[in-house]
Amino acid sequence: MQREAAELIEIGGVKLECAWFGDAPEDAPMLVMLHEGLGSVSIWRDYPEALAQATGTRVFAYSRAGYGKSDPVKLPRPLDFMQREAREVLPKLLDKIDFRRGILVGHSDGGTIAAAYAGSVQDHRVRGLVLIEPHFFVEEFNLKSIRKITAEYKTSDLREKLARHHSDPDNAFLGWSGAWLDPDFGRVLNLREELIHIRVPVLLVKGENDPYATMEQVRLAERECYCPVEHVVIGDAAHAPHREKPEQTLAATAGFINRILWIHREAEPAMTPEHLHNFENM
């Protein structure tokens, strides 16, 4: 399994850390990874590589501005920072990496961004969404957890742990927590309209013990989306099932991706008889 060295690309004058994973040819379908609120390329760990191997795709991951080794952002972040990422940054990024067809894979805030993009930019290249613990609206349940981790950031070794993944951990953490804990954030983060306009199949992945979101996030998507929506609950997992229960999460997500891209022939331009035989017999 090939993982290329991390590099920097420039989008709108901002340098973003990115990395490619997998051995698939350049005309293969692509998975674009959108990380969590405190995530980065490195915090995905081996999940992108595992997905590339299990799906026969090229996998691209990047650190949004303010995270990883990407350029920092000016604080405080605007409260609609996720919607702005979806409307202003992601379209340019997909063009920059020559995205032709594939699936967006988002975790937490990254799942929110992926859903916002699919529901506001009708991009025929996006054939499906894998959303791991996305937030479509704000719940007091998850704000309680964010208040708790914000207190820990001041008193524990959390900052040192984040510094292993972020060049500027304060920029990453304070930008994220400051927006989420703003009293007006709940008014701004409401993706009901975007959900209504998603037109591709969606897989929602939830950890059984997630402290940051309830099943109401899933139920809203199931009520509002006109597209096919599936969900899977990963037992004994919290907010990062792909790290906490990697085998179960990989089976669920790769199974969905293979079904969309290969069995349903959304990736037909790059499909080979060997791929079809392999994935039909998974």
C-alpha positions as CSV (number, residue, x, y, z in Angstrom):
1,M,0.0,0.0,0.0
2,Q,1.4,3.3,-1.1
3,R,1.2,6.5,0.9
4,E,2.8,9.5,-0.7
5,A,4.6,12.0,1.5
6,A,2.6,14.9,2.8
7,E,2.8,18.0,0.7
8,L,1.3,21.5,0.5
9,I,-1.1,22.8,-2.0
10,E,-2.3,26.4,-2.3
11,I,-6.0,27.3,-2.5
12,G,-6.9,31.0,-2.6
13,G,-3.5,32.0,-1.3
14,V,-3.7,29.6,1.7
15,K,-1.3,26.6,1.9
16,L,-3.0,23.3,2.9
17,E,-1.3,20.1,4.1
18,C,-2.4,17.1,2.0
19,A,-1.5,13.5,1.3
20,W,-2.5,10.8,-1.2
21,F,-3.1,7.1,-0.4
22,G,-3.4,4.0,-2.4
23,D,-2.0,2.3,-5.5
24,A,-5.0,2.8,-7.8
25,P,-4.4,4.3,-11.2
26,E,-5.0,8.0,-11.8
27,D,-8.2,7.4,-13.6
28,A,-9.7,5.5,-10.7
29,P,-12.5,7.0,-8.6
30,M,-11.4,9.1,-5.6
31,L,-12.3,9.4,-2.0
32,V,-11.8,12.8,-0.4
33,M,-11.4,12.8,3.3
34,L,-12.7,15.7,5.4
35,H,-11.4,15.5,9.0
36,E,-13.1,16.2,12.3
37,G,-13.1,19.5,14.2
38,L,-9.7,18.9,15.8
39,G,-8.4,16.7,13.1
40,S,-5.7,16.7,10.4
41,V,-4.2,14.4,7.8
42,S,-2.2,12.6,10.5
43,I,-5.2,12.1,12.9
44,W,-6.9,9.9,10.3
45,R,-4.1,7.4,11.1
46,D,-4.3,4.4,8.8
47,Y,-8.0,4.7,7.9
48,P,-7.3,6.4,4.5
49,E,-4.8,3.6,3.5
50,A,-7.2,0.9,4.6
51,L,-10.1,2.5,2.6
52,A,-7.9,2.8,-0.5
53,Q,-6.9,-0.9,-0.2
54,A,-10.5,-2.1,0.5
55,T,-12.1,0.0,-2.3
56,G,-9.6,0.2,-5.2
57,T,-9.8,4.0,-5.1
58,R,-7.4,6.8,-4.8
59,V,-7.7,8.5,-1.5
60,F,-7.0,12.2,-0.8
61,A,-6.8,13.8,2.6
62,Y,-6.1,17.4,3.6
63,S,-5.9,19.5,6.7
64,R,-8.2,22.5,6.6
65,A,-6.7,26.0,7.3
66,G,-5.9,26.2,11.0
67,Y,-5.2,22.5,11.3
68,G,-2.2,20.2,10.9
69,K,0.6,21.8,9.0
70,S,-1.7,24.0,7.0
71,D,-1.7,27.8,7.3
72,P,-3.4,29.2,10.5
73,V,-6.6,31.1,10.4
74,K,-7.6,34.4,11.9
75,L,-9.5,34.0,15.1
76,P,-12.3,34.1,16.0
77,R,-13.6,31.9,13.2
78,P,-16.8,33.1,11.6
79,L,-19.8,31.0,12.9
80,D,-20.6,29.7,9.5
81,F,-17.0,28.5,9.0
82,M,-18.2,25.0,8.0
83,Q,-20.6,26.3,5.4
84,R,-17.9,28.6,4.1
85,E,-15.5,25.7,3.7
86,A,-18.2,23.8,1.7
87,R,-19.0,26.7,-0.6
88,E,-15.7,28.6,-0.9
89,V,-12.8,26.2,-0.4
90,L,-14.0,22.7,-1.3
91,P,-15.0,23.5,-4.9
92,K,-11.6,24.9,-5.6
93,L,-9.8,22.1,-3.9
94,L,-11.7,19.4,-5.9
95,D,-10.8,21.2,-9.1
96,K,-7.2,21.5,-8.0
97,I,-6.8,17.8,-7.4
98,D,-8.6,16.9,-10.6
99,F,-11.5,15.2,-8.9
100,R,-13.5,13.5,-11.6
101,R,-15.9,11.2,-9.7
102,G,-16.0,9.6,-6.3
103,I,-17.2,9.9,-2.7
104,L,-16.7,12.4,0.1
105,V,-15.8,10.8,3.4
106,G,-16.3,13.2,6.4
107,H,-15.9,12.8,10.1
108,S,-17.7,15.1,12.6
109,D,-17.2,18.7,11.3
110,G,-15.9,17.2,8.1
111,G,-19.1,15.2,7.7
112,T,-21.0,18.5,8.2
113,I,-18.9,20.1,5.5
114,A,-19.5,17.2,3.1
115,A,-23.2,17.3,3.6
116,A,-23.3,21.1,3.2
117,Y,-21.3,20.8,-0.1
118,A,-23.6,18.1,-1.5
119,G,-26.7,20.0,-0.5
120,S,-25.6,23.4,-1.9
121,V,-23.3,22.6,-4.8
122,Q,-24.9,20.2,-7.3
123,D,-21.7,18.5,-8.3
124,H,-22.3,15.5,-10.6
125,R,-18.8,14.2,-9.7
126,V,-19.9,13.4,-6.2
127,R,-21.6,10.0,-6.3
128,G,-22.1,9.4,-2.6
129,L,-21.4,10.5,1.0
130,V,-19.9,8.7,3.9
131,L,-20.7,10.8,7.0
132,I,-19.1,9.6,10.3
133,E,-20.7,11.4,13.3
134,P,-21.8,14.5,11.3
135,H,-23.6,17.5,13.0
136,F,-26.6,18.9,11.1
137,F,-27.7,21.0,14.1
138,V,-26.5,21.9,17.6
139,E,-27.5,19.8,20.5
140,E,-27.1,20.7,24.2
141,F,-25.8,17.2,24.6
142,N,-22.7,17.9,22.4
143,L,-22.1,21.4,23.8
144,K,-21.8,19.9,27.3
145,S,-19.0,17.7,26.0
146,I,-17.3,20.6,24.2
147,R,-17.4,22.7,27.5
148,K,-15.8,19.7,29.3
149,I,-13.0,19.3,26.8
150,T,-12.4,23.1,26.7
151,A,-11.8,23.0,30.5
152,E,-9.5,20.1,30.0
153,Y,-7.5,22.0,27.4
154,K,-6.5,24.5,30.1
155,T,-5.6,22.0,32.8
156,S,-4.5,18.8,31.2
157,D,-1.9,17.6,28.7
158,L,-4.4,17.8,25.8
159,R,-2.5,20.8,24.3
160,E,0.7,18.7,24.1
161,K,-1.2,15.8,22.5
162,L,-2.7,18.1,19.9
163,A,0.8,19.6,19.2
164,R,1.8,16.3,17.8
165,H,-0.6,16.8,14.9
166,H,-1.0,20.6,14.6
167,S,1.7,23.2,14.1
168,D,-0.4,25.7,16.1
169,P,-2.6,23.7,18.5
170,D,-4.0,26.9,20.0
171,N,-5.2,28.1,16.6
172,A,-6.8,24.7,16.0
173,F,-8.4,24.2,19.4
174,L,-9.5,27.8,20.1
175,G,-10.9,28.3,16.6
176,W,-13.0,25.2,17.0
177,S,-14.2,25.5,20.6
178,G,-14.7,29.3,20.3
179,A,-17.1,28.9,17.4
180,W,-19.0,25.9,18.8
181,L,-19.5,27.6,22.2
182,D,-20.6,31.0,20.8
183,P,-24.3,31.6,21.9
184,D,-25.3,32.2,18.3
185,F,-23.7,29.1,16.9
186,G,-26.9,27.1,17.2
187,R,-28.7,29.6,15.0
188,V,-26.1,29.4,12.3
189,L,-25.4,25.6,12.2
190,N,-28.7,24.3,10.7
191,L,-28.4,22.1,7.6
192,R,-32.0,21.2,7.1
193,E,-32.2,22.9,3.8
194,E,-28.9,21.4,2.6
195,L,-30.2,17.9,3.6
196,I,-33.3,18.4,1.5
197,H,-31.2,19.1,-1.6
198,I,-28.7,16.2,-1.4
199,R,-29.2,13.9,-4.4
200,V,-26.7,11.1,-3.8
201,P,-26.8,8.0,-1.5
202,V,-25.7,8.7,2.1
203,L,-24.2,6.4,4.7
204,L,-24.3,7.7,8.3
205,V,-22.0,6.1,10.8
206,K,-22.6,6.5,14.5
207,G,-20.7,5.3,17.6
208,E,-23.0,3.7,20.1
209,N,-21.6,5.8,22.9
210,D,-20.9,9.1,21.1
211,P,-20.7,12.0,23.6
212,Y,-20.9,14.7,20.9
213,A,-24.2,13.8,19.1
214,T,-27.4,11.8,19.5
215,M,-29.3,9.7,17.1
216,E,-31.4,12.8,16.4
217,Q,-28.8,13.7,13.8
218,V,-29.5,10.5,11.9
219,R,-33.3,10.9,12.3
220,L,-33.2,14.4,10.8
221,A,-31.3,13.2,7.7
222,E,-33.7,10.3,7.3
223,R,-36.7,12.7,7.5
224,E,-35.4,15.4,5.3
225,C,-33.3,13.8,2.6
226,Y,-35.0,12.7,-0.6
227,C,-31.9,10.6,-1.5
228,P,-31.3,7.0,-0.1
229,V,-30.0,7.3,3.5
230,E,-28.5,4.3,5.4
231,H,-27.1,4.3,8.9
232,V,-25.0,1.9,10.9
233,V,-24.3,2.1,14.7
234,I,-20.9,0.8,15.7
235,G,-21.2,-0.9,19.1
236,D,-18.9,0.1,22.0
237,A,-17.6,3.1,20.0
238,A,-17.7,6.8,20.9
239,H,-17.0,9.7,18.5
240,A,-14.3,8.2,16.3
241,P,-15.5,4.7,15.4
242,H,-12.9,4.4,12.6
243,R,-10.2,4.6,15.3
244,E,-12.0,2.9,18.2
245,K,-13.5,0.0,16.2
246,P,-11.6,0.1,12.9
247,E,-12.5,-3.3,11.5
248,Q,-16.3,-2.8,12.0
249,T,-16.2,0.7,10.7
250,L,-14.0,-0.2,7.7
251,A,-16.4,-3.1,6.8
252,A,-19.4,-0.8,6.9
253,T,-17.9,2.2,5.0
254,A,-15.9,0.2,2.4
255,G,-19.0,-2.0,1.8
256,F,-21.1,1.1,1.1
257,I,-18.4,2.6,-1.1
258,N,-17.9,-0.6,-3.1
259,R,-21.6,-0.9,-3.7
260,I,-22.0,2.6,-4.9
261,L,-18.9,2.8,-7.1
262,W,-18.5,-0.8,-8.4
263,I,-21.7,-2.8,-8.0
264,H,-23.9,0.2,-9.0
265,R,-21.4,1.0,-11.6
266,E,-20.9,4.7,-10.6
267,A,-17.2,4.1,-11.3
268,E,-17.7,2.3,-14.6
269,P,-15.3,4.4,-16.6
270,A,-12.4,3.0,-14.5
271,M,-13.9,-0.4,-13.7
272,T,-12.1,-3.5,-14.7
273,P,-13.4,-7.1,-14.8
274,E,-11.0,-7.9,-11.9
275,H,-12.5,-5.1,-9.8
276,L,-16.1,-6.2,-10.5
277,H,-15.3,-9.8,-9.7
278,N,-13.6,-8.9,-6.4
279,F,-16.2,-6.5,-5.1
280,E,-19.3,-8.6,-6.1
281,N,-17.8,-11.4,-4.0
282,M,-17.0,-9.4,-0.9
